[in-house]
């Protein structure tokens, strides 16, 4: 279970990050590596489906990022 302060802690983590830090998906894309789309957003889609929860935004993100993967 997530604590009541999860939102504040998450925002603080991003605020405390260095100005030149980038998301790992972005770093993978820039380096020409396969992005970890399935492990991140794909998992959200699978768990949503398993529990009967619609995840249309994550589903769209998966489709877009998979289309942007290097050949």
MMTF fields as JSON, N, C-alpha, C and O atoms, coordinates in Angstrom:
{
  "mmtfVersion": "1.0.0",
  "mmtfProducer": "UNKNOWN",
  "numBonds": 283,
  "numAtoms": 284,
  "numGroups": 71,
  "numChains": 1,
  "numModels": 1,
  "chainsPerModel": [1],
  "groupsPerChain": [71],
  "chainIdList": ["A"],
  "bondAtomList": [4, 2, 8, 6, 12, 10, 16, 14, 20, 18, 24, 22, 28, 26, 32, 30, 36, 34, 40, 38, 44, 42, 48, 46, 52, 50, 56, 54, 60, 58, 64, 62, 68, 66, 72, 70, 76, 74, 80, 78, 84, 82, 88, 86, 92, 90, 96, 94, 100, 98, 104, 102, 108, 106, 112, 110, 116, 114, 120, 118, 124, 122, 128, 126, 132, 130, 136, 134, 140, 138, 144, 142, 148, 146, 152, 150, 156, 154, 160, 158, 164, 162, 168, 166, 172, 170, 176, 174, 180, 178, 184, 182, 188, 186, 192, 190, 196, 194, 200, 198, 204, 202, 208, 206, 212, 210, 216, 214, 220, 218, 224, 222, 228, 226, 232, 230, 236, 234, 240, 238, 244, 242, 248, 246, 252, 250, 256, 254, 260, 258, 264, 262, 268, 266, 272, 270, 276, 274, 280, 278],
  "bondOrderList": [1, 1, 1, 1, 1, 1, 1, 1, 1, 1, 1, 1, 1, 1, 1, 1, 1, 1, 1, 1, 1, 1, 1, 1, 1, 1, 1, 1, 1, 1, 1, 1, 1, 1, 1, 1, 1, 1, 1, 1, 1, 1, 1, 1, 1, 1, 1, 1, 1, 1, 1, 1, 1, 1, 1, 1, 1, 1, 1, 1, 1, 1, 1, 1, 1, 1, 1, 1, 1, 1],
  "groupList": [{"groupName": "UNK", "atomNameList": ["N", "CA", "C", "O"], "elementList": ["N", "C", "C", "O"], "formalChargeList": [0, 0, 0, 0], "bondAtomList": [1, 0, 2, 1, 3, 2], "bondOrderList": [1, 1, 2], "singleLetterCode": "X", "chemCompType": "L-PEPTIDE LINKING"}],
  "groupTypeList": [0, 0, 0, 0, 0, 0, 0, 0, 0, 0, 0, 0, 0, 0, 0, 0, 0, 0, 0, 0, 0, 0, 0, 0, 0, 0, 0, 0, 0, 0, 0, 0, 0, 0, 0, 0, 0, 0, 0, 0, 0, 0, 0, 0, 0, 0, 0, 0, 0, 0, 0, 0, 0, 0, 0, 0, 0, 0, 0, 0, 0, 0, 0, 0, 0, 0, 0, 0, 0, 0, 0],
  "groupIdList": [1, 2, 3, 4, 5, 6, 7, 8, 9, 10, 11, 12, 13, 14, 15, 16, 17, 18, 19, 20, 21, 22, 23, 24, 25, 26, 27, 28, 29, 30, 31, 32, 33, 34, 35, 36, 37, 38, 39, 40, 41, 42, 43, 44, 45, 46, 47, 48, 49, 50, 51, 52, 53, 54, 55, 56, 57, 58, 59, 60, 61, 62, 63, 64, 65, 66, 67, 68, 69, 70, 71],
  "secStructList": [7, 7, 7, 6, 6, 2, 2, 2, 2, 2, 2, 2, 2, 2, 2, 2, 1, 7, 6, 6, 7, 7, 7, 2, 2, 2, 2, 2, 2, 2, 2, 6, 7, 7, 7, 7, 2, 0, 0, 0, 0, 0, 2, 2, 2, 2, 2, 2, 2, 2, 6, 6, 7, 7, 7, 2, 2, 2, 2, 2, 2, 2, 2, 2, 2, 2, 2, 6, 1, 7, 7],
  "xCoordList": [0.841, 0.0, 0.882, 1.933, 0.45, 1.191, 0.832, -0.322, 1.834, 1.596, 0.872, 0.81, 0.324, -0.41, 0.475, -0.026, 1.799, 2.703, 3.365, 4.326, 2.858, 3.501, 3.586, 4.594, 2.574, 2.58, 3.657, 4.44, 3.687, 4.671, 6.093, 6.976, 6.332, 7.67, 8.094, 9.25, 7.157, 7.47, 7.836, 8.823, 7.052, 7.337, 8.677, 9.45, 8.964, 10.244, 11.412, 12.459, 11.246, 12.31, 12.624, 13.792, 11.594, 11.809, 12.398, 13.26, 11.947, 12.487, 13.967, 14.745, 14.355, 15.728, 16.686, 17.901, 16.165, 17.009, 17.8, 17.358, 18.966, 19.77, 19.059, 18.272, 19.348, 18.67, 18.936, 18.129, 20.059, 20.381, 19.985, 20.324, 19.279, 18.848, 17.669, 16.856, 17.601, 16.511, 15.901, 16.531, 14.704, 13.986, 14.733, 15.342, 14.691, 15.424, 14.918, 15.707, 13.618, 13.112, 13.751, 14.134, 13.858, 14.465, 15.947, 16.451, 16.642, 18.06, 18.254, 19.169, 17.401, 17.488, 17.279, 18.022, 16.285, 15.969, 17.13, 17.505, 17.704, 18.832, 20.043, 20.799, 20.228, 21.382, 21.121, 22.011, 19.899, 19.569, 19.322, 19.339, 19.092, 18.802, 17.299, 16.517, 16.888, 15.458, 14.949, 15.599, 13.812, 13.227, 12.495, 12.022, 12.41, 11.764, 10.255, 9.679, 9.644, 8.218, 7.369, 6.457, 7.66, 6.834, 6.916, 5.909, 8.108, 8.288, 7.611, 7.261, 7.432, 6.833, 5.352, 4.488, 5.065, 3.675, 2.943, 1.741, 3.649, 3.009, 2.484, 1.418, 3.242, 2.807, 1.527, 0.65, 1.418, 0.205, -0.996, -2.06, -0.82, -1.901, -2.296, -3.483, -1.3, -1.592, -2.305, -3.289, -1.819, -2.46, -3.856, -4.77, -4.015, -5.347, -6.312, -7.432, -5.877, -6.732, -7.083, -8.231, -6.083, -6.293, -7.344, -8.117, -7.371, -8.271, -9.492, -10.238, -9.69, -10.869, -10.826, -11.865, -9.618, -9.459, -8.969, -7.936, -9.694, -9.297, -8.057, -7.953, -7.123, -5.886, -5.614, -4.565, -6.55, -6.416, -5.185, -4.588, -4.796, -3.63, -2.349, -1.5, -2.203, -1.02, -1.004, 0.057, -2.158, -2.249, -1.779, -1.065, -2.174, -1.751, -0.25, 0.435, 0.257, 1.688, 2.499, 3.512, 2.06, 2.748, 2.797, 3.853, 1.676, 1.622, 2.556, 3.273, 2.551, 3.396, 4.884, 5.698, 5.228, 6.643, 7.163, 8.313, 6.318, 6.744, 6.974, 7.879, 6.163, 6.342, 7.63, 8.189, 8.098, 9.32, 10.584, 11.69, 10.428, 11.595, 12.452, 11.932, 13.778, 14.632, 14.365, 14.004, 14.538, 14.265, 15.212, 15.111],
  "yCoordList": [-1.188, 0.0, 1.245, 1.277, 2.238, 3.491, 4.37, 4.427, 5.052, 5.96, 7.21, 7.519, 7.926, 9.151, 10.246, 11.176, 10.135, 11.177, 10.84, 11.5, 9.82, 9.377, 10.489, 10.594, 11.295, 12.369, 13.4, 13.803, 13.813, 14.808, 14.277, 15.01, 13.006, 12.426, 12.312, 12.565, 11.931, 11.803, 13.156, 13.272, 14.167, 15.508, 15.999, 16.602, 15.751, 16.168, 15.485, 16.101, 14.224, 13.503, 14.18, 14.36, 14.554, 15.234, 16.623, 17.043, 17.336, 18.675, 18.606, 19.488, 17.552, 17.421, 16.872, 16.902, 16.377, 15.825, 16.951, 18.099, 16.606, 17.62, 18.089, 17.355, 19.308, 19.925, 19.182, 19.258, 18.464, 17.771, 16.298, 15.566, 15.854, 14.454, 14.256, 15.157, 13.052, 12.752, 11.4, 10.578, 11.186, 9.941, 8.799, 9.004, 7.607, 6.468, 6.095, 5.658, 6.256, 6.0, 6.957, 6.562, 8.211, 9.221, 8.901, 9.003, 8.517, 8.167, 6.984, 6.989, 5.972, 4.816, 5.24, 4.821, 6.058, 6.51, 7.289, 7.071, 8.207, 9.002, 8.138, 8.439, 7.059, 6.174, 5.102, 4.31, 5.07, 4.072, 2.687, 1.697, 2.615, 1.335, 1.091, 2.037, -0.175, -0.45, 0.203, 0.126, 0.827, 1.458, 0.412, -0.596, 0.659, -0.273, -0.036, -0.022, 0.147, 0.473, -0.618, -0.324, -1.87, -2.952, -3.061, -3.307, -2.881, -2.998, -1.867, -2.019, -0.765, 0.38, 0.511, 0.124, 1.046, 1.293, 0.029, -0.092, -0.913, -2.173, -2.923, -3.537, -2.869, -3.527, -2.898, -3.601, -1.582, -0.897, -1.39, -1.655, -1.509, -1.971, -3.408, -3.718, -4.289, -5.693, -5.827, -6.559, -5.129, -5.217, -4.602, -5.099, -3.521, -2.93, -3.924, -4.091, -4.587, -5.571, -6.711, -7.151, -7.181, -8.28, -7.922, -8.779, -6.659, -6.225, -5.455, -4.879, -5.453, -4.795, -3.281, -2.631, -2.713, -1.26, -0.754, -1.203, 0.162, 0.723, 1.593, 2.364, 1.462, 2.25, 2.854, 2.599, 3.647, 4.131, 5.009, 4.939, 5.822, 6.674, 5.849, 6.085, 4.891, 4.037, 3.181, 2.936, 2.733, 1.949, 2.782, 2.279, 4.039, 4.933, 5.209, 5.234, 5.415, 5.669, 4.47, 4.64, 3.261, 2.048, 2.007, 1.757, 2.246, 2.207, 3.252, 2.955, 4.45, 5.517, 5.241, 5.411, 4.816, 4.554, 3.33, 3.308, 2.325, 1.153, 1.543, 1.018, 2.456, 2.907, 3.723, 3.811, 4.316, 5.139, 4.321, 4.858, 3.024, 2.182, 2.102, 2.076, 2.063, 1.873, 0.508, -0.432, 0.386, -0.9, -1.995, -3.126],
  "zCoordList": [0.0, 0.0, 0.0, 0.639, -0.705, -0.769, 0.411, 0.836, 0.934, 2.049, 1.6, 0.41, 2.57, 2.271, 1.675, 1.043, 1.877, 1.411, 0.072, -0.327, -0.622, -1.864, -2.913, -3.612, -3.031, -4.025, -3.681, -4.541, -2.432, -2.016, -2.17, -2.617, -1.804, -1.929, -3.393, -3.733, -4.25, -5.673, -6.268, -6.994, -5.965, -6.468, -5.935, -6.679, -4.66, -4.078, -4.772, -4.973, -5.138, -5.841, -7.166, -7.512, -7.906, -9.183, -8.988, -9.76, -7.974, -7.709, -7.333, -7.696, -6.602, -6.125, -7.181, -6.983, -8.284, -9.346, -10.013, -10.052, -10.531, -11.204, -12.471, -13.068, -12.862, -14.009, -15.313, -16.239, -15.402, -16.644, -16.634, -17.564, -15.605, -15.573, -16.533, -16.74, -17.112, -18.028, -17.673, -17.008, -18.113, -17.919, -18.609, -19.659, -18.03, -18.604, -19.994, -20.832, -20.259, -21.609, -22.611, -23.713, -22.211, -23.072, -23.284, -24.403, -22.215, -22.327, -23.268, -24.092, -23.15, -24.05, -25.493, -26.38, -25.729, -27.094, -27.688, -28.839, -26.897, -27.378, -27.698, -28.621, -26.933, -27.13, -28.183, -28.493, -28.741, -29.752, -29.182, -29.914, -27.872, -27.22, -27.225, -27.318, -27.125, -26.972, -25.682, -24.64, -25.764, -24.578, -23.744, -24.269, -22.459, -21.536, -21.446, -20.359, -22.584, -22.654, -22.02, -21.246, -22.341, -21.825, -20.309, -19.646, -19.763, -18.315, -17.56, -16.39, -18.207, -17.522, -17.877, -17.091, -19.038, -19.411, -19.824, -19.592, -20.434, -20.816, -19.604, -19.657, -18.502, -17.273, -16.736, -16.233, -16.84, -16.384, -17.195, -16.637, -18.502, -19.372, -19.016, -18.919, -18.821, -18.487, -17.147, -17.039, -16.127, -14.814, -14.836, -14.179, -15.594, -15.731, -16.343, -15.86, -17.412, -18.073, -17.118, -17.057, -16.376, -15.418, -14.368, -13.939, -13.958, -12.884, -13.379, -12.588, -14.706, -15.253, -15.172, -15.063, -15.225, -15.149, -16.501, -16.997, -17.084, -18.376, -18.207, -17.253, -19.136, -19.094, -20.479, -21.07, -20.992, -22.367, -22.607, -23.682, -21.643, -21.86, -21.916, -22.775, -21.015, -21.055, -22.31, -22.884, -22.731, -23.959, -25.153, -26.02, -25.198, -26.276, -26.194, -27.216, -24.987, -24.806, -25.293, -25.972, -24.95, -25.398, -26.922, -27.503, -27.561, -29.027, -29.641, -30.596, -29.108, -29.656, -29.434, -30.342, -28.226, -27.938, -28.695, -29.133, -28.844, -29.619, -31.082, -31.731, -31.593, -32.974, -33.118, -34.211, -32.022, -32.063, -31.806, -31.865, -31.519, -31.257, -32.519, -33.634, -32.329, -33.511, -34.133, -33.424, -35.447, -36.125, -35.688, -36.165]
}
